[in-house]
Amino acid sequence: MRKFEIYRNMRKQAEIMGLSISLFALMMTSIIGSLMVIIFSFGFIVILTVLIFNIVLYIALIYMTKNPSHFYLKKVFPKTISNKKACLAYTHKIEFYQN
C-alpha cells in the first residue's frame, strides 16, 4: 500500500527563483528596464553597468528574502494599549458638557 506525506506548508508563500512574487516582479521590471537602456544607448560600459546592477539587485533581494528581520523598521504592536479616546473633538465635547 502506498503512503503519502501530509503537506503541512499550506500557508508557505510561493517563490520563483528564490524570490516572492512581488520581489520577482521587481526583478523582472529591473531587467526589462535594463534591456531598454541597453537597446537605446548601446555601449560596452553601459552593458557592464547594467549587468552589475542586476546582479547586485538580485543578491540584495535574495538577502532580504532569507533575512527579513534586518529590514523591519516598525514594531508590530504598541508598547501600551489604552481605551482612552485620542480625538481632540471628543475632549472638547466633554469640556463643553462639563461647564
Secondary structure, DSSP 8 states (H G I E B T S, - for coil): ---------TT---EETTEEHHHHHHHHHHHHHHHHHHHHS--HHHHHHHHHHHHHHHHHHHHHHH-GGGG--S-SS-S--------HHHHHHHHHHH-
